[in-house]
Amino acid sequence: MKPWQTLARVETPEGPLELRQRGARDFLITVGGRVLMTSAAHRSEDDLARLACAAMVRRPRPRVLLGGLGMGYTLRAALDQLPPAAEVTVVELNPIVVDWCRGPLAALTGDVVADRRVRVEIGDVAGAIAGARRGELDAIVLDLYEGPRPLPSHAHDPLYGAPAIASAGSALRAGGVLAVWAEEPDRAYPQRLRAAGFTVEVHQGGGRGGRSHVVYVGTRPENSG
């Protein structure tokens, strides 16, 4: 088997972020030496987008906010379900990841970033959610490193804590969806979603590296203000 070759590397607060390649279509992204994602296994990302966008096909012009670009698989799966008039804003923290998706990774997803429905912003998705107008979005999809975790500090986490969930609820229209990927189960997170008025579904299955990844889907009631 061919060895992995490092195509690019950039320092981040979590450690070096690297893009590696082995063969024409075999890629992986690592951070701090940990495998973040691979081109060979992206079922949980596909499930995240499918579950988030299932109701969007009935809306003529849904507006979706996606936190985290990765290799582009979540975005690809979302666009495959969304109607032609949809608008998807992708917020990615690391600009080099966008460069990778426009460059060596583009062939994996049909150059998904170039889709006319897509707008890419470099920044923190927590700030994008907090800055959204009330009821502006049909769906918020978070496909980020690790996701909510069973840690006491995550009760006030800027992405997964109660204040963050409240911000998401304000940004979503009635019937809007907050879909969140997690590396491992966290029983407290769906409890926080329910406390904020969301109805919650928890989808769990095998995924990258044999872990049992989780997708949380919170839906605002149709009659919510």
Buried (B, 14 or more C-beta within 10 A) or exposed (E): EEEBEEBBEBEEEEEEBBBBBBEEEBBBBBBEEEEBBBBEBBBBBBBBBBBBBBBBEEBEEBBBBBBBBBBBBBBBBBBEBBBEEBBBBBBBBBEBBBBBBBBBBBEBBEBBBEBEBBEBBEEBBBEBBBEBEEBBBBBBBBBBBBBBBEEEEBEEBBBBBBBBBBBBBBBBBEBBBBBBBBBBBBEBBBEBBEEBBBEBBBBBEEBBEEEEBBBBBBBBEEEBE
